[in-house]
Amino acid sequence: MTAALRCAGMDAGYTAGRPAVRGADLTLKAGEVLALIGPNGAGKTTLLMTIAGLLPPLAGHVEIGGVAVKPGSARSAVSAGLVLVPDDRSLFKSLTTHENLKLAARRGGTTVDQVLDHFPGLRPRMKVAAGNLSGGEQQMLAIGRALMQDPKVLLIDELSMGLAPVIVESLLPVIRWVADESGVACILVEQHVALALGVSDTAIVLSHGDVVLRGDAKELAADESRIERAYLGQAS
């Protein structure tokens, strides 16, 4: 079966010869959720940006649905079906919730009403400017806008940024549901490790630019000591 996303031998960074991430190999099948975790500065966001085509890889390549993505081309990645939800959410703050969603709509694709079924808290906020939404509402809108694009691969960077844990607990199950129902493959970068592992199938720990641990999310969640060692770069 063709993988939804495959990254092979990925070196990622900002300066040739000085990769921030080295030799990353990732393979996700349709409907799989991967938790990409690790300490601050490990290279998680750099890796996501490279997969999304916002940074050219220093080595390696990306395939979506078996089709090679042009290195360093966000347009190529989007055309292949990849959507990134960045940590700053990148909303149009002066536009309303409804306008933000409609801008991402595709003919015959996910509708605004379907997004609101996932995030009913946005229904009374449809005429409110995105900049006036709460942090949790903005994150709902950012994810909802991504879903409007009917992605094959969804990358979510720091969903919990600036949010209370109780809000994160309500948002993460939506990612799991979307993956199960629509077959979207998802990479979830998240600092709330236990919550991320709870909705993921697999997990990778990135430390100092190297993949130091990977495995079944539930098995890793049951052995916190392995994750703690991996965060310190002590796991192979």
Summary of the structure (lengths in Angstrom):
residues: 236
radius of gyration: 17.2
end to end distance: 28.5
largest distance: 50.8
contacts: 788
relative contact order: 0.18
helix: 38%
strand: 25%
